[in-house]
């Protein structure tokens, strides 16, 4: 029964969610509201705490050798595959703020109390497997063209990739294969995770709704995907630091994008998932320094 609930949700016979036709104005509205949420609930501090250790690990790996060089771009590009999972707490904060409720950093972890959390976890594992498959494919493609020996230096690696016919073959084929992986992940998850936070409908229905949303709005969805990819690329070009702003804004905007795409269920009450009182999380620091204080009576 537990496995059935993960797949089908609380009510397997519920009507399919209604998909709206949306346009570019809906994308603009979602981004505007996402930026407004970020301004009201600045979450860049916590992402800086996460990003800087990653940068340090990345630099340490480079210092140990050049084995990682062929996978730098695939790993950076593949980060978008895991983005919907990384932004779960941002969806929850936007969900609460939209309902006019008080929002604190403890509420970000109310995701763990969602009835759909098992389905969310299962789909998160599926995206992680897809990410690993992409990395393995990228590594196989590089080794099939350049062999298993590691690059002698960063300069020689760049020269081999940018100035040889084999390098350009890798670029073209690699980007084509990466596009397929990205398209699959985007289609399966564009509204899936926000929907599972919003409704206990199960993984199968959430994924099916995401696919229907893409099919009903192919052009608008393509534009949304390009915007997400471009903003993430901009974040990486700033040596990861820009991700501290890009990821929160996109995370909040994704919630509002979902609300524009999927018609709310009629008569469905807002569900409050409160974190037990007295519990505190390490992630609340130092982001709490930037949060708005609320006087207690």
N, C-alpha and C positions, 0 to 999 in steps of 0.2 A: 504493500500500500504506500509506503514512503516513496518508493521509486516512481509509482504512478503519480503521486502528488507532485514530484519534481517535474515530471513531463507534462502533466495535464492541469496542474493547479488545483485550487479548492473546488472548482465547479467545471467539470469537463464538458458539460452541456451548455455552458454560457454562450451567448451570441458572440460572433466574431467582432472585434473592435472595428469601428467605422473609420476608414481612411479618407482624409480630406485631400482635395486638389490644392496645392500650394504654389506660390510663385516667389520671385526674388524679393518682394516686399516682406514675405514671411521670414526669409533668411535675415534680412536687415533687422527686422523686429527681434528675432531671436538673439542676434549678436548684440543689439542695443540693450536688451534686458540682461543678457549675460554679463555685459560690462557693468551694468548697474548693480547686479548682484555682487560682482567682484569689488566694486567701490564700497558697498555696504558691509561686505564680509571679506575683507582682504585676506587672501590665503597664500600670498606669495612667500611669506616667511617660512611656512612649513615646507613649501616646495624647494626653497633655497636650502633648507636643512637636508633635504633628500638629494638634491642635485649635486651639491658640492662634494659629498663623499663619493658619488658616482664619478665625478670628474677626476678626483684624486685616484680612484681605482683605475680609471682609464689611463691616466698619465703613468701610473706605476706599471701597468701592463706594457705600455710602450717602452719604458725604460728596460724592461726585462727582455725584450726582443721584438721582432717584427712579425711574429706569427699572427697577430691580431689585425694587421693592416688590411688584408683582403676582406675582413668581416666588418670593418668600421662602417662602411656605408650600408650594408645589409642590416646591421644591428640598429643603426639610427633610423633607417626607413621602416624596419619592422616594429619599431616602438609604437607606430600608429595602430598596429594590430591589437596592442594591449591597452590603448588609450581608454576605451569604454570601461574597462575594469578599474583603471587607475583613478577615474573620475567619479566613482560611485558615491563617495561622500559629498561631492559637490552637487550631484543630483539631489541628494537628500536635503542639503541646506537650501537649495533653490525651491524644492518642494514645500518645505516648511515656510519659507519666506513668502511664497506665493499665496499660501493660506492665511497669512497675516499673523503667524505665531512667532513667539520669541525664538531667536536663533542663537545658540552658543556652540562652542567647538565640541562640547560633549555630544550635541545632537548629530554631529557628522558621523558618529559611530553607531547611531541608531539603525544604520543599515543592517547591523548584525542581528537586530531583533525583527527584521522583516519576515513575514510568513514565506516570502519567495526566496529567502536567502539560499536554501539548498539549490534551487534552480539557478540562481545567480552564480553560485560557486561552480556548479556543473558547467555552465556556459563559459565561465572564466577559465576553467581548465581546458575547455575545447579551444578557446582562443590561444592559450599558451601553447598547446600542442601544434596549432597552426603556425605560431611564431617559430617554434623549434623546427618544424618542417621547412619553413622558409629559409632559416639559417643553414640547415643541412643542405638544402638545394643550392643555395648561393655558394657554399663551400665546395660542393661537388662540381658546380659549374666552373669555378675558378681553377680547381685542381685539374679538371679535364682539359683546360686550355693552357695553363701555365705549369702544371706539374705540382708535386707535393712539397718541393723545396720552398722554404720561406724566403721572402724578399731580402736581398742583401742590405738594403737601406730604404728609407722613405723616399729618397730621390729616385732610386732605381725603380721602385714600385710605381711612383707617379709617371715616370718615363715609359715604363712598360704599358701602363694602362692608357695613357693619353697620346702616345706617339707611335703606336704600332697597330697594325691591322687586327692582331689578336686581341689587343686591349679594347679596341672599338667594338669588336665582335662581342666581347664580354659585356661592355656597357649596353649595347643594344639588346642582346638576349636577356641579360640580367634585369634590365628595366621592364622588358616585356613580361618576363616571368613574375617579377615583383608586382606588376600591375594586376596580374591575375589573382595573386594572393590577396592584394589589397581590395580588389573588387569583391572577392568572396567574403572577406571579413567585414567590409563595409555593408554589404547587402544583408548579411546575417545579423548585424549588431547595431545598425544606425539608430533604431529606436528601441531595441530589445531591452537593454538594461534599465533605462528610465521607466519603461513600461512595467517591468517586473517590480520595481520599487513602488509603482503606483497601483498595481493590481496583482492579485494572486491568481494568475491565469496559467502558469506553468511555462516551461521552457519551449515546448513545441509551439504553442499558440503565439508566444512572443516572437519567436523566430519567424513564424509564418506571417505574422503581421508586419514585421520588418521587411520581408521580401515583397509583400503586397504593396507596402508604402513606396518602395523603390520602383516597382513596376508601374505604379499609378502616377509617379512624378519623376520620370527618368531624367529630364533636363535639370529640374530644380535640385534633385539629389546629386547629380553630377557636379553642379556648381558648388553645392555644399561640401562635397568631397574635395574638390579642388581648393576651396577656401581653407578647410581643415589642414590639408597637406601643405599648403603654402605657408600657413601660420606656424605649423610645426617645423617646417624647413627653416623659417626665419629664426625660430627659437634655437635651432641647432647651429645656425650660422653665427649666432652671438655666443658661441662656445657654451651652450646649454643654459646660460644665465637667463636668456629671454624666455625659456620654458617656464620659469617661475611665474610669469604673467600669462603667457599664452595658454598653458594647460588649464589654469583656473577659469579664465574667461571662456575658453571653449567648453569646459565642463559645464559651467552654468548655462551657457548658450545652448548646449545640447538638450538640457532639460526643457527649455522653452521651445526649441525646435520640435521636440517630441510633442509638446502640447499643441503646436500648430498643425502637426501632421495627423495626430490621432484624436478623434472625437472623444471627449470625456464620456465615461459611462454614465447613463442617466441615473440620478438618485444615489450615486455612490458616495458615501460619506468620506471625509478625509480621515485617515487613520493616524493617530498619534502614537509614535513609538518612542517612549521616554527611556533615556538611560537611567539606571538606578541611581538614586541620590547618593552623593558622597563619593562616587567613583570619579577618578580623575585619570587623564591619559597623558603620557609623556608628549604626545604630539600637540597638545594644547600650548606647549611652549616651543618657540617664542611667538607663535602666531597670536597668542592671547594678548601680547603687548600691543597689537595693532587693532584688536577688536574693540568695538564700542562698549563701554562700560554701562551697566544698567543699575541704577540705584535700587536698593532693596528697601522696602518700607519698614 
